[in-house]
Amino acid sequence: MKVLALVRDLFFRAKIDAVAAVVGAEVEYASSLDAVAARCAAIHPSIIFTDLSDATFPALDTLKQIRAAAPSARAIGFASHVDLKSLKAARDAGYDQTLSRSEFTAQLPALLKEPSR
């Protein structure tokens, strides 16, 4: 499975990479909203993770970029459990799934093993 992660936090990237290595998923990263379309065109991700707590990736604008560049990719956003504003914005924007960071971490192995839609 090919995954695009809109994550700039190096600690969290390392966490994602460690799990991806175990389950055999390929993860690439985009560090800016402008890079989403190019990364999607290059790797054709089946799933896209977005760190909603990072102001670089506002929920609505990011989802618009995702849907334009990879309409069939599953969009999953995550944020701190106390960042209710970002989680609500993502749900309202239409993300396929929104999770707290701890839920995301716990579900990451399963998310990376899910078949493409």
C-alpha positions as CSV (number, residue, x, y, z in Angstrom):
1,M,0.0,0.0,0.0
2,K,1.2,3.5,-0.8
3,V,0.6,6.2,1.7
4,L,1.1,9.9,1.7
5,A,1.5,11.5,5.1
6,L,1.1,15.2,5.5
7,V,3.2,15.3,8.6
8,R,6.1,17.6,9.4
9,D,6.7,16.4,13.0
10,L,9.9,14.3,12.8
11,F,9.1,12.3,15.9
12,F,5.7,11.3,14.5
13,R,7.2,10.5,11.1
14,A,9.6,8.1,12.8
15,K,6.6,6.4,14.5
16,I,4.8,6.1,11.2
17,D,7.9,4.8,9.4
18,A,8.5,2.1,12.1
19,V,5.0,0.7,11.8
20,A,5.0,0.9,8.0
21,A,8.3,-1.1,7.9
22,V,6.7,-3.8,9.9
23,V,3.5,-4.1,7.8
24,G,5.2,-3.5,4.5
25,A,3.6,-0.2,3.5
26,E,5.3,2.5,1.6
27,V,5.0,6.0,3.1
28,E,6.1,9.2,1.6
29,Y,5.7,12.7,3.0
30,A,4.6,16.1,2.0
31,S,5.7,19.0,4.1
32,S,3.5,21.7,2.5
33,L,0.1,22.0,1.0
34,D,1.6,23.0,-2.3
35,A,3.4,19.6,-2.5
36,V,0.3,17.5,-2.2
37,A,-0.7,17.4,-5.9
38,A,2.9,16.5,-7.0
39,R,3.3,13.8,-4.4
40,C,-0.1,12.3,-5.3
41,A,0.7,12.3,-9.0
42,A,4.1,10.6,-8.3
43,I,3.0,7.8,-5.9
44,H,-0.8,7.4,-6.4
45,P,-1.5,6.9,-2.7
46,S,-4.5,4.8,-1.5
47,I,-4.5,6.5,1.8
48,I,-3.5,10.0,3.0
49,F,-2.8,10.9,6.6
50,T,-3.0,14.6,7.7
51,D,-1.7,16.0,10.9
52,L,-4.6,18.4,11.6
53,S,-2.8,20.1,14.5
54,D,-0.2,21.5,12.1
55,A,-1.4,24.9,10.8
56,T,0.3,24.1,7.5
57,F,-2.6,21.7,6.8
58,P,-5.9,23.4,7.4
59,A,-8.6,20.8,7.2
60,L,-10.8,22.2,4.4
61,D,-8.1,23.4,2.1
62,T,-6.1,20.2,2.6
63,L,-9.1,18.0,1.8
64,K,-9.8,20.0,-1.3
65,Q,-6.2,19.4,-2.4
66,I,-6.5,15.7,-1.6
67,R,-9.7,15.2,-3.4
68,A,-8.5,17.1,-6.5
69,A,-5.2,15.2,-6.6
70,A,-6.3,11.7,-5.4
71,P,-10.1,11.4,-5.4
72,S,-10.1,7.8,-4.5
73,A,-7.6,8.0,-1.7
74,R,-8.9,7.6,1.9
75,A,-8.4,10.8,3.8
76,I,-7.6,10.3,7.5
77,G,-6.9,13.2,9.8
78,F,-5.5,13.1,13.3
79,A,-4.9,15.7,16.0
80,S,-4.4,16.0,19.7
81,H,-7.4,14.8,21.7
82,V,-7.6,18.4,23.1
83,D,-7.6,20.0,19.6
84,L,-11.3,19.6,19.2
85,K,-11.5,22.5,16.8
86,S,-9.2,20.8,14.3
87,L,-11.0,17.5,14.6
88,K,-14.4,19.0,14.2
89,A,-13.2,21.1,11.2
90,A,-11.9,17.9,9.5
91,R,-15.2,16.0,10.2
92,D,-17.2,19.0,8.8
93,A,-14.9,19.2,5.7
94,G,-15.6,15.5,4.9
95,Y,-12.5,13.6,6.0
96,D,-13.2,9.8,5.8
97,Q,-12.0,9.4,9.3
98,T,-10.7,11.6,12.2
99,L,-8.8,10.3,15.1
100,S,-7.0,11.6,18.2
101,R,-3.2,11.1,18.0
102,S,-3.5,8.2,20.5
103,E,-6.2,6.5,18.5
104,F,-4.2,7.1,15.3
105,T,-1.1,5.5,16.8
106,A,-3.1,2.5,18.2
107,Q,-4.9,2.0,14.8
108,L,-1.9,2.7,12.6
109,P,-1.0,-1.0,11.9
110,A,-4.5,-1.8,10.9
111,L,-4.8,1.4,8.8
112,L,-1.6,0.6,6.9
113,K,-2.9,-2.9,6.2
114,E,-6.3,-1.9,4.8
115,P,-6.9,-2.7,1.2
116,S,-7.3,0.1,-1.3
117,R,-10.8,1.3,-2.0
